[in-house]
Amino acid sequence: MQNLSLIIPAKYESESLPIFLKEIENYRCKKIVILEENDLETINSVKKFSDIKLHFQQNKGYGAAIVEGVGITETNYFCIINADGSMNPLYLEKMLKKLENKDIDFLFASRYEKPEGGSDDDNLITLIGNFLFTFLGNFFFKLNISDILFTYVMGKTSMFKSLNLSSKDFTLCVEMPIKAKRRGFKLSTIPSFERSRIAGTKKVNAFWDGLLILIKMIKLFFLK
């Protein structure tokens, strides 16, 4: 997996990030941790890890962290994987193999595909929200993916950079597949089980971020 870079957004993850980095220390791929320069607790928590690259993001937000992280990636492939440990790295090799063998541009891990799909973190609100946004994405944009809000995504670095994504927040989760589909890139999915986060609290607000995602989808539909 030397041709793969892990893009690890890490906002206030001083408890979970060191545990997660320990879990992936034997994975032979690049590891780019993106965080804010004033997040000293998280920075100090990973000083002992010599195999990671720290990038201090210029713009705030989850989407900005991902865009900047992939922007400095030099390997052919990237993978977004969160610092909270909810995205299981055991799927990485399988995902990369499918990308390479099937000539896929973007591969989306899905919590709702059998036999392995599932989640320790989903609740009724997030389940309904994901069903709604996934339906809208498939109906209006023909995405043909089953879990639009789960950003455990692997893809070709050059393809991602060509999308010129503008989202600085969680709306990146819909902007990325929609723009990729419009560019004619090949999208596919793979089942994945979402674990409970290692520590800390969620950064997503189901109502507010859900509203922003809906607005983003409406804008993308009319601004073709």
C-alpha positions in Angstrom: 0.0 0.0 0.0 2.9 2.3 -0.5 1.0 4.1 -3.3 -1.7 5.1 -0.8 -2.0 8.1 1.5 -4.4 8.2 4.4 -6.0 11.6 4.9 -6.8 11.8 8.6 -8.8 14.9 9.7 -8.3 15.4 13.4 -10.1 18.2 15.2 -9.7 18.0 19.0 -8.9 14.2 18.9 -6.1 14.1 21.5 -7.6 11.0 23.1 -8.5 9.0 20.0 -5.8 9.9 17.5 -2.8 8.3 19.3 -4.8 5.1 19.7 -5.8 5.1 16.1 -2.3 5.8 14.9 -1.0 3.0 17.0 -3.5 0.7 15.3 -2.3 1.6 11.8 1.5 1.9 12.6 2.3 -1.3 10.6 0.3 -0.2 7.5 2.9 0.7 4.8 1.2 3.8 3.5 1.6 7.5 3.9 -0.3 9.1 6.8 -1.3 12.8 6.6 -2.9 14.2 9.8 -4.7 17.5 9.2 -5.6 19.7 12.1 -5.7 23.3 13.2 -2.4 24.9 14.4 -3.9 26.0 17.7 -5.1 22.4 18.6 -2.1 21.9 20.8 -3.5 19.0 22.8 -3.9 16.9 19.6 -0.5 18.0 18.3 1.3 17.1 21.5 -0.5 13.7 21.7 1.1 12.5 18.5 4.7 13.8 18.8 6.0 10.3 19.3 4.8 9.1 15.9 7.6 9.7 13.4 5.8 8.2 10.4 3.1 10.8 10.1 3.0 14.1 8.3 1.2 17.0 10.1 -0.6 19.6 8.0 -2.0 22.7 9.6 -5.1 23.6 7.7 -5.4 27.1 6.3 -9.2 27.1 6.4 -11.4 25.7 9.2 -13.8 22.8 8.7 -13.9 19.1 8.0 -14.2 19.6 4.2 -11.3 22.1 4.2 -9.2 19.6 6.0 -9.9 16.9 3.5 -9.4 19.1 0.4 -6.1 20.4 1.8 -4.9 17.0 2.8 -5.5 15.5 -0.6 -4.1 18.6 -2.1 -0.6 17.8 -0.7 -0.9 14.1 -1.4 1.7 12.8 -3.9 0.6 9.1 -4.1 -1.7 7.8 -6.8 -4.4 7.0 -4.3 -5.9 8.6 -1.2 -8.3 7.5 1.5 -10.3 9.6 3.9 -10.2 7.9 7.3 -11.3 9.7 10.5 -9.1 10.1 13.6 -11.8 8.9 15.9 -11.3 5.3 14.9 -14.8 4.7 13.7 -13.6 3.7 10.2 -11.9 0.3 10.4 -8.5 0.2 8.7 -8.9 -3.5 8.1 -10.9 -2.6 4.9 -8.0 -0.6 3.4 -6.3 -3.4 1.5 -9.6 -4.8 0.2 -10.6 -1.3 -0.9 -7.3 -0.6 -2.7 -7.5 -4.0 -4.5 -10.9 -3.3 -5.8 -9.9 0.2 -7.0 -6.9 -1.1 -8.9 -8.5 -4.3 -10.3 -11.8 -2.8 -11.4 -10.4 0.5 -12.6 -12.6 2.5 -10.2 -12.1 6.3 -9.6 -13.9 6.6 -6.3 -14.8 3.8 -3.9 -17.4 4.6 -1.2 -17.6 2.4 1.9 -21.2 1.7 2.9 -22.7 0.9 6.2 -25.9 -0.3 4.5 -24.6 -3.1 2.2 -24.6 -6.7 3.2 -23.0 -8.9 4.4 -20.5 -6.7 6.3 -22.3 -3.4 6.5 -23.4 -2.0 9.8 -22.8 0.6 12.4 -22.2 0.9 16.2 -22.8 4.6 15.9 -26.0 5.0 13.9 -29.3 6.0 15.5 -32.8 6.5 14.2 -32.2 10.2 13.3 -28.9 9.5 11.4 -30.4 6.4 9.8 -33.4 8.3 8.4 -31.2 11.3 7.4 -28.8 9.1 5.5 -31.7 7.2 3.8 -33.2 10.6 2.7 -29.9 12.1 1.4 -28.8 8.9 -0.3 -32.2 8.7 -2.0 -32.0 12.3 -3.2 -28.4 11.7 -4.5 -29.4 8.6 -6.4 -32.7 10.0 -7.7 -31.6 13.4 -8.8 -27.9 12.8 -9.6 -27.9 9.1 -10.5 -25.0 8.4 -8.1 -25.9 4.7 -7.5 -24.3 4.6 -4.1 -25.9 3.4 -0.8 -24.3 5.6 1.9 -23.8 9.2 0.8 -23.0 10.6 4.3 -20.2 8.1 5.2 -16.9 9.7 4.2 -14.8 6.6 4.3 -13.8 7.1 0.7 -10.8 5.9 -1.3 -10.0 7.2 -4.8 -7.5 8.4 -7.4 -5.7 11.5 -6.1 -5.6 13.2 -9.5 -9.3 12.7 -10.0 -10.1 14.2 -6.6 -7.9 17.3 -7.3 -9.6 17.9 -10.6 -13.0 18.3 -8.9 -12.1 21.7 -7.5 -14.2 21.1 -4.4 -15.3 24.2 -2.5 -17.0 22.7 0.6 -15.3 23.6 3.9 -17.7 21.7 6.1 -19.5 18.3 6.1 -21.3 19.2 2.9 -18.2 17.8 1.1 -19.8 14.4 1.5 -22.3 15.2 -1.2 -20.3 17.6 -3.3 -17.6 15.0 -3.9 -19.7 12.2 -5.4 -22.0 14.6 -7.3 -19.2 16.4 -9.0 -17.3 13.1 -9.6 -20.4 11.6 -11.3 -20.9 14.7 -13.5 -17.3 14.5 -14.6 -18.0 10.9 -15.8 -15.8 9.2 -13.2 -16.5 5.7 -12.2 -18.0 5.3 -8.7 -18.5 2.1 -6.8 -19.2 0.9 -3.2 -18.0 -1.7 -0.7 -19.6 -2.9 2.5 -18.1 -1.6 5.7 -18.9 -1.7 9.4 -18.6 1.5 11.3 -17.2 1.2 14.8 -17.9 3.3 17.8 -15.5 6.3 18.1 -12.6 5.6 20.4 -13.1 8.7 22.6 -14.3 12.3 22.5 -17.5 13.6 21.0 -19.1 13.8 17.6 -18.3 16.9 15.6 -21.5 16.6 13.5 -24.8 18.2 14.4 -27.5 16.1 12.9 -30.0 18.9 12.3 -27.7 21.8 11.4 -25.3 19.8 9.2 -28.3 18.0 7.7 -29.8 21.3 6.7 -26.5 22.5 5.2 -26.2 19.3 3.2 -29.7 19.7 1.9 -29.0 23.3 0.8 -25.8 22.1 -0.9 -27.6 19.4 -2.8 -30.2 21.9 -4.0 -27.5 24.3 -5.2 -25.6 21.6 -7.0 -28.8 20.5 -8.7 -29.5 24.0 -10.1 -25.9 25.1 -10.6 -24.8 22.5 -13.2 
